[in-house]
């Protein structure tokens, strides 16, 4: 094989891989609603964070994160809860946030 035909073969293979990834991602994205389409109120999120039930109560906002992934719970907890760890009741946290907004 010449150098040019090797490069052409490589690029064709790379194009096939990229196409396969794009089509599979589109299929996954179409099968589940995007996070912006799912309405979750703040109190539900806070109650789930306080109870430690984020993975069972709230939807997964990432198309490439699966329940079998080793960091699944940590990623969802940081996404929804951030630094909040349930140290105060959700109702008190809501009152505190309201006071800060006004």
C-alpha positions as CSV (number, residue, x, y, z in Angstrom):
1,X,0.0,0.0,0.0
2,X,1.1,3.5,-0.7
3,X,1.2,6.2,1.9
4,X,-1.8,8.0,0.3
5,X,-4.0,4.9,0.2
6,X,-3.2,4.1,3.8
7,X,-4.2,7.7,4.7
8,X,-7.4,7.4,2.7
9,X,-8.3,4.1,4.3
10,X,-7.7,5.6,7.8
11,X,-9.8,8.7,7.0
12,X,-12.7,6.5,5.7
13,X,-12.6,4.4,8.8
14,X,-12.5,7.5,11.0
15,X,-15.5,8.9,9.1
16,X,-17.5,5.7,9.7
17,X,-16.7,5.8,13.4
18,X,-17.8,9.5,13.7
19,X,-21.0,8.8,11.7
20,X,-21.8,5.8,14.0
21,X,-21.3,7.9,17.1
22,X,-23.5,10.8,15.8
23,X,-26.3,8.5,14.8
24,X,-26.3,6.5,18.1
25,X,-26.2,9.8,20.1
26,X,-29.2,11.1,18.1
27,X,-31.1,7.9,18.8
28,X,-30.4,8.1,22.5
29,X,-31.3,11.8,22.6
30,X,-34.6,11.2,20.8
31,X,-35.6,8.3,23.1
32,X,-35.6,10.4,26.3
33,X,-36.6,14.0,26.8
34,X,-33.9,16.6,27.4
35,X,-33.6,18.0,30.9
36,X,-35.0,21.3,29.8
37,X,-38.2,19.5,28.8
38,X,-38.7,18.0,32.2
39,X,-40.1,20.3,34.8
40,X,-38.9,19.7,38.4
41,X,-39.7,22.2,41.1
42,X,-37.1,23.4,43.6
43,X,-38.8,21.8,46.6
44,X,-38.7,18.3,45.0
45,X,-35.0,18.7,44.3
46,X,-34.3,19.9,47.9
47,X,-36.3,17.1,49.4
48,X,-34.5,14.5,47.3
49,X,-31.1,16.0,48.3
50,X,-32.0,16.0,52.0
51,X,-33.3,12.4,51.9
52,X,-30.4,11.2,49.8
53,X,-32.7,9.8,47.1
54,X,-31.5,11.8,44.1
55,X,-30.9,8.7,41.9
56,X,-34.4,7.3,42.5
57,X,-36.5,10.5,42.6
58,X,-34.9,12.7,39.9
59,X,-34.3,12.1,36.1
60,X,-30.8,11.6,34.7
61,X,-30.0,14.8,32.7
62,X,-27.1,13.3,30.9
63,X,-27.4,11.0,27.8
64,X,-24.0,9.5,28.4
65,X,-24.3,8.7,32.1
66,X,-25.8,5.3,33.0
67,X,-27.0,3.8,36.3
68,X,-24.2,1.2,36.1
69,X,-21.5,3.9,35.9
70,X,-19.3,3.9,39.0
71,X,-19.8,7.7,39.6
72,X,-23.5,7.8,38.7
73,X,-24.8,8.8,42.2
74,X,-22.0,11.3,42.8
75,X,-22.6,13.0,39.4
76,X,-26.3,13.3,39.9
77,X,-25.9,14.5,43.4
78,X,-23.5,17.3,42.4
79,X,-25.7,18.2,39.5
80,X,-28.9,18.6,41.5
81,X,-27.7,19.3,45.0
82,X,-24.4,21.1,44.5
83,X,-22.9,21.7,48.0
84,X,-26.2,21.2,49.8
85,X,-26.0,18.0,51.9
86,X,-29.2,18.1,53.9
87,X,-27.7,19.8,56.9
88,X,-30.8,22.0,57.3
89,X,-34.4,21.2,56.4
90,X,-35.4,22.1,52.8
91,X,-38.0,24.6,54.0
92,X,-35.4,26.6,55.9
93,X,-33.2,26.7,52.9
94,X,-36.0,27.9,50.7
95,X,-36.7,30.7,53.3
96,X,-33.1,31.6,53.3
97,X,-33.0,31.8,49.5
98,X,-36.1,34.0,49.4
99,X,-34.6,36.4,51.9
100,X,-31.5,36.7,49.8
101,X,-33.4,37.4,46.6
102,X,-35.3,40.3,48.2
